[in-house]
């Protein structure tokens, strides 16, 4: 059986390739004239790196230009996002949007950018499942699923791989 992380990486690389091919059919192809940076609001070596680095390599192969992942953690993703907003609007600087991009406007009135006006979405490159876990011997019946469907587990699950 293929490990889940390999499935995810293969899917993302295939998705990037399909996105690039689809974009060609809809608009003139983007042809970078120098290296492209993808700014990540997370630290190097984390889950976003596992998504971005194979994507960057595939885009570099497609474009014939280096695509660099530039990790800029901190500030609840504001540091990386602000760098994307301040970059020239020529496509050579892209940014990874994580949950905090949509949450920050509701938490802060002093953002150095307007999320809806200063950024535009390009494509979704992945999704994550987040689960709360505990020691298996700890019984917490208040949090158990109330599903009454026949054949379905009554235990909570972060997704089909754990069910």
Secondary structure in CASP SS format (residue, H / E / C, confidence):
PFRMAT SS
TARGET T0000
AUTHOR 0000-0000-0000
METHOD secondary structure of the structure
MODEL  1
X C 1.00
X C 1.00
X C 1.00
X H 1.00
X H 1.00
X H 1.00
X H 1.00
X H 1.00
X H 1.00
X H 1.00
X H 1.00
X H 1.00
X H 1.00
X H 1.00
X H 1.00
X H 1.00
X H 1.00
X H 1.00
X H 1.00
X H 1.00
X H 1.00
X H 1.00
X H 1.00
X H 1.00
X H 1.00
X H 1.00
X C 1.00
X C 1.00
X C 1.00
X C 1.00
X C 1.00
X C 1.00
X C 1.00
X C 1.00
X C 1.00
X E 1.00
X E 1.00
X E 1.00
X E 1.00
X E 1.00
X C 1.00
X C 1.00
X C 1.00
X C 1.00
X C 1.00
X C 1.00
X H 1.00
X H 1.00
X H 1.00
X H 1.00
X H 1.00
X H 1.00
X H 1.00
X H 1.00
X H 1.00
X H 1.00
X H 1.00
X H 1.00
X H 1.00
X H 1.00
X H 1.00
X H 1.00
X H 1.00
X C 1.00
X C 1.00
X C 1.00
X E 1.00
X E 1.00
X E 1.00
X E 1.00
X E 1.00
X C 1.00
X C 1.00
X C 1.00
X H 1.00
X H 1.00
X H 1.00
X H 1.00
X H 1.00
X H 1.00
X H 1.00
X H 1.00
X H 1.00
X H 1.00
X H 1.00
X H 1.00
X C 1.00
X C 1.00
X C 1.00
X C 1.00
X C 1.00
X C 1.00
X E 1.00
X E 1.00
X E 1.00
X C 1.00
X C 1.00
X C 1.00
X H 1.00
X H 1.00
X H 1.00
X H 1.00
X H 1.00
X H 1.00
X H 1.00
X H 1.00
X H 1.00
X C 1.00
X C 1.00
X C 1.00
X C 1.00
X C 1.00
X C 1.00
X C 1.00
X H 1.00
X H 1.00
X H 1.00
X H 1.00
X C 1.00
X C 1.00
X C 1.00
X C 1.00
X C 1.00
X C 1.00
X C 1.00
X C 1.00
X C 1.00
X C 1.00
X C 1.00
X C 1.00
X C 1.00
X C 1.00
X C 1.00
X C 1.00
X C 1.00
X C 1.00
X C 1.00
X C 1.00
X C 1.00
X C 1.00
X H 1.00
X H 1.00
X H 1.00
X C 1.00
X C 1.00
X C 1.00
X C 1.00
X C 1.00
X C 1.00
X C 1.00
X C 1.00
X C 1.00
X C 1.00
X C 1.00
X C 1.00
X C 1.00
X C 1.00
X C 1.00
X C 1.00
X C 1.00
X C 1.00
X C 1.00
X C 1.00
END
